[in-house]
Amino acid sequence: MPKAKLIDGKNIAEKTLDAVTQKVAKLEHKPGLAVILVGDNPSSQLYIKLKQEACEEVGINFHSYLLEENVMEEKIIEVINFLNNDQETTGILVQLPLPPKFNTDKIIKAIDPKKDVDGFHQKSKFISPNILGIIELLNSTGTDLKNKKITILSNSQKFAKPFDKLLKTSDVKWLDPKSPAPMLQVQCQKSDILIVAIGKPKFIKPEMIKKDAILIDVGINKVKDKIIGDIDPGCDKVASWRSPVPGGVGPMTVAMLLQNLTSIIK
């Protein structure tokens, strides 16, 4: 019988969105979120739909700018410059990943750091909503995170970097999924907390994790008509907590994005 408790990201996100709704209701001028999507990536389209629905729920104005994949890079930057100067636009988000031909860093740098609610710009004061959402999920378990061994298994070390600052009292390590299988297994088995963001369905198996570990699944993989994570639900017989997919990190990321957005307004 599974023993792990599921971390209800949807319920935690709703509490955050309730607070955002109350703040927005008191404002004379509603904040606005502008989202730029280049190409027709199905996952990106789903993310944008969820963000739009959340904005409508809390009373934030939402505008999407949908650009063809063959658009010139200069055109994307032109749209960003327009939004930088638009008083009705409080926050700007470029939906990632961009098609490979584009210079992602150059496009992100074009965003006014004060409006970069995704926290990607080097000068942005915001922390990534995705990272903030994961921290909230961990805190919701009531676990003392001090001195815990935390492993971030992700395709990019850049994703793991903010955790060092936010979890200073823990032993945080980044693990490259391309590492040899024995090394992966040994590191995962040592981890009190395992955060997985690699885009490989059910990659983490029960034999790879430590007894009573906390598992945070950031993966979103479309398999046939289902959305599944990077962690096999069979891990529930070993872990103490697991964030499900869907219903875990996803709703929290959207909620923390809108929290970032409304924090701009004093």
Summary of the structure (lengths in Angstrom):
residues: 266
radius of gyration: 18.8
end to end distance: 49.3
largest distance: 58.0
contacts: 865
relative contact order: 0.18
helix: 41%
strand: 20%
